[in-house]
Amino acid sequence: MAAAVIPAPTLPCLVFDYDGEQQRTTLFSISDGAHRACEIEELRGKRSWPTSHGWPPPLRSVCARSGDPCTAAGGRCTVLLAEPPQSTILWYCQAGGTAWTRHEYDLGSASIRVPEGNAWCKRTVNRLASCQGRFYYPHSSTQCGVIGFSPARLPELSTVPMKMGGLMAAAATYIVEIGGDLHTVYVFRHGIDFTAVADVGVYRMDFARQEHVRVESIGDRAILAGSGSCFGGWCPATEFGLLPNTVYWMSSVDDRLHVFDIEVGAEEVHEPCKGVAVPSRKPFWIIPAHP
């Protein structure tokens, strides 16, 4: 199938999907705030969800690729997909392959607090980001999960020490690779008021120190995240008409787009849902491909 060609001014965008109903899929361009009818045939009547590289896999799954298949090093590129929450199944397909391979994993169980007390549930891969050929996900409050592939191209799951807790309990979190390093974006809320944002922080995952280090600048980049999923990605800012050194966060609670200046802390709020029909699910992101 040929790759879909999307007009440059449209990207990055939020997609308002109506599950193939009479209402036509609509794109909201972040750079100019315009709504446009979707001309992407691949998105019509399909169940899809976003990834940090700007293309959509099945609904509620998480997906990432280990590299750019179009580069010389892309010969070993792997696309990894984790099935929706509660599932312990991974699917992967490698460059040059013709089919997906199924892999069932066991990460053990964790105790979670419920109204009746504590309950045990299976750990699953519910967030996914790639960095330098490996895949990463939150494993526990003290460990970051790592998925690599053996010389025989079989998945290998392990963990590395990293303080992942504390901050995560009070914020929406998104893992993003920037400049060869993993970063976690935290959107902190005002107590139980999920419509109000207290702060937005971007933290580099320092594996040597085994902790998150807050950064004040990501350069001429814009991070795009949120809208009812664990999606987090980025794209060049100025090139695509966005504000540099910012986080564009789509809230699933108030359905508004919050734009945060990382260094100054200033916030702008936009209403991409205004003037369009209510979609069948929360809007999702499509971002432009970039190195």
N, C-alpha and C positions, 0 to 999 in steps of 0.2 A: 504494500500500500504506500502510495506517495505521501510524504509528510505534508500536513496541512500548512498552508501559507496564510498567515494572519497579518493584516496591514500593520506596519510598524507603530503608528500612533495609538493603536488599540492596546498594545502591551506595555506594562503588565496590566492585567484586568481581573475583575471579579466576574464569575459566570453565574447567571441566574438560570437555573435549569428547571424545566417543567415536566420531566419524564416523558417526553414525546407527546404531551397533550397538545391541544390546539394552540395554546399560548406558545409563541416562539421563544427559544432560548435567547437570552439577552446578555450582552457583555457591557460591563461598566469600566471604561478606561480611566485609570488612576491619574494619568497626566493631564487630561483636559476635562474630566468629570462628565463625559458624555456617555449616554446609553446608545448602544448600537445593536442591531439585529445580528445574531450569530450566523456566520457563513461557514463555520467549520463542520463539514459533513461528518467527521469522526465523532463529534459530540452529540449528534442527533439520535435520540432514542437509545443511548448507551448509559449504563450505570458506571459512573466514574468518580475518581477522587484525586486530589492533587499530590504532587511530590515536590521535593526541593529542587528538582531539575526542570520543572515546568510542564510536565506532561501527566495525564490522568490515568491511574490504574483503577481496579474495581472499588466500589463503594465500601468505605469504612476500613479498608486495608491500609497498610503503610508500605511505602515502596521507595527505593533509592537505587542508584547505580554507582558502581565503584569508580567509574572514570568516564571519559568521553570516548565513545566507540569510533569517532571519526579521526582521532589522532593516531600517531604511530604506536603509542603505548596502549591504545584501546583494544588491541588484540586479545587482552585478558580481561576486558571489561565484563563485569557481572551485574545483572539486574536482579535485585533481591526484593521479594514481596512477602510481607507477613500478613497472614489472614486476620480478619477483624478480631476485636477483643474477645476473650474467652477461648480462642482457638490457639493450639500450639503447633501450627503448621507453617512452614516456610516453603516458598516456591522460588526457584532461581533459574535463570537462563543466561548462558555465557555467550560472548561474541563468537559468531560462527555456528552457534547451536541452532537447532531447528525445533526444539520442544522445551517445555518447562519441566523441571525435576522437582518432585515433592520431597520434603524433609520434615520429619516430626521431631520435635525437641522436648527436653524436660529441664526446666530451670528450677525445679523444686517448688515449694509453696511459701507463702508469706502470711502472717497474721494481720488482719485488718479489723478496724473497730466498726461495729455495727450497733444499732440501737439495743439489741439483745445482749451485747457483750463483744467478744472477739470471735472471729471466724477465720478459717484457713482457706486460702484460694491459691490457685496455681499462678505462678509468675508467667507473664507473657511479654512478647515484644510488641509494645503498643506505641512506640516512637522509634524512628529510624533516621539516621543521618550517615553519610559516607565521608571519609576523610583519608586521603593517601592510600586508597586501595582497600580500606577496611570499613566495616559498618559498626555503628555504635548505637546504644540504646540505654536508657536508665534501668539499672538492674535492682538496686536497693539504695538506701540512704547513705551507704558508705562505698558503693561499688558502681562502676560503669561497665555495662556489658559490651563485649567485643565479638563480632562475627567476622572471621577470616576464612580463607579457602586454602586447603592443603595443595601441595604440588599436583595431586591427582584431581584437584578442583572439587573437593568435597568440603562442605561447610564445617567449620570448627568454632564452637562457642566457648568463650572464656570471659573472665572479668579482670578489671584492673582497679586498684584502690582509687577512689575519688569521692570526696564529700558531696553527695547528691541531695541530701535531705535538708531540713530546716526551711530554706527558702522556698522549696517546691510546694510545701504544704500551704503557703499563703499566696500563691501566685499561679497564673497560667504560664506554662513553660514550653519552650520550643528550642530544639537543638539545630544549629546551623553551622555549616563549614564555611569559614571565611579566611581566605589567604593561607590555606594549608593548616589552619588550626580550628578545632571545634569550639564553638561558642554556645552558651545557653542564654536565651532571651527570657527574662522574667517580667511579667506584667502583674504588678502588685495591686491588690484591691484594697478599698477602704473597709476593713472589717467584713461584715456580712453584706454590705452594699455592693453587689457585683456590677452595678451600673457605673460606679465611680472608681477611677484609677488613681491610686496614690503615687505610684512611681513606675517607671520602666527602666530596667537595667540590662545591660549586655555584659556578660561575663565570659572571659576566656577560660577554657578548661586547662589548667596548668597541671599536667600529669606528673611533673617532677615534684611539685609541692603538694600534689594530691588535693587541690582545692580550686575553687572558682575565683578568678581575679577580675574585678570590674574594669572595663575599658571605657574611655571617654570619647574615642573616635574609631569609626570603621572606614574613614576616608570617604571617597566619592561613591558610596554605596547606599542602598536603601534595603532594609530588611522588610519582608512582607510575611505576615503571619496571621493566624487566627481563623475565625468564622466557623466555629463548631468543630474544628479538627485540630490535630497536633501538627499541622503543616507549618513549616518555617523555611523560608528561602530568601535569596537576595538577588539583586541585579544592579548593574551600574546605574547610578542616579541621574546625573546630568544628561547622559546619552539618551535616556528614556523619559526625560521631562519630569523627574522626581526631585525632591529635596535631598541633598547629600547628608550623610551622617544621621539618618533617621530610621525610625521603626514605624511602619504602616501596619496597624493592628486592627483587624475587623472583629468587633465584639459580637459574640453569639447571643448576648443578653439584650443589649439595646439596639442591635443591628445598625450600629454606626461605625464609621471608619475613623479611628483615632490615629493621628500623626504626631509622633514624638521626636523632638530634637534631642539626640543622645547627650550632647555636651551641655546644652543650656537647660534642658528639661522642659522647654515650652511645648504646649499641646495645641493642635488644631483638631476640630471635629467636623466630619463630613457625613452626609446622609445618602449613601449610594442606593438605599432601598426605596427612597422617596420617588414616587411617580411610576413605579413598576409593580406588576402583580406579585403577590406573595409566591415565591418559588416552592417547589415540592420538597426541597431541603435547603439547608443553609448554603449561601453562595460559596463557591470555592475559587481558588486562585489559579491563574495561568501566568507564568512569568517567562520573559524571553530567555532563550539559550544564551549562555555566556561562558567564557573560558573558566 
